[in-house]
Amino acid sequence: MTKLIKEKEPSNALKKIVLLVFGLGPIFIMIWFLNSQGFFTPPGT
């Protein structure tokens, strides 16, 4: 009988890195973009 080869599960560190890049990354990019367009500056200044 042949044994089934178990695939390795991703490590917890890899899961956290993926969550950080794809979860928080776009939020920081949006904040940076809006700030560069003057979104957060009050009008008249």
CYANA upper distance limits for C-alpha pairs under 8 A (distance plus 0.5 A):
 10 PRO  CA     14 LEU  CA      6.86
 10 PRO  CA     15 LYS  CA      7.35
 11 SER  CA     15 LYS  CA      6.97
 12 ASN  CA     16 LYS  CA      6.75
 13 ALA  CA     17 ILE  CA      6.76
 14 LEU  CA     18 VAL  CA      6.70
 15 LYS  CA     19 LEU  CA      6.67
 16 LYS  CA     20 LEU  CA      6.57
 17 ILE  CA     21 VAL  CA      6.62
 18 VAL  CA     22 PHE  CA      6.47
 18 VAL  CA     23 GLY  CA      8.30
 19 LEU  CA     23 GLY  CA      5.69
 19 LEU  CA     24 LEU  CA      7.87
 20 LEU  CA     24 LEU  CA      5.73
 20 LEU  CA     25 GLY  CA      7.02
 21 VAL  CA     25 GLY  CA      5.38
 21 VAL  CA     26 PRO  CA      8.35
 22 PHE  CA     26 PRO  CA      7.20
 23 GLY  CA     27 ILE  CA      7.87
 24 LEU  CA     28 PHE  CA      6.85
 25 GLY  CA     29 ILE  CA      6.74
 26 PRO  CA     30 MET  CA      6.59
 27 ILE  CA     31 ILE  CA      6.76
 28 PHE  CA     32 TRP  CA      6.58
 29 ILE  CA     33 PHE  CA      6.58
 30 MET  CA     34 LEU  CA      6.58
 31 ILE  CA     35 ASN  CA      6.54
 32 TRP  CA     36 SER  CA      6.63
 33 PHE  CA     37 GLN  CA      6.83
 34 LEU  CA     38 GLY  CA      6.91
 34 LEU  CA     39 PHE  CA      5.71
 34 LEU  CA     40 PHE  CA      7.70
 35 ASN  CA     39 PHE  CA      6.00
 35 ASN  CA     40 PHE  CA      6.33
 35 ASN  CA     41 THR  CA      8.43
 41 THR  CA     45 THR  CA      7.87
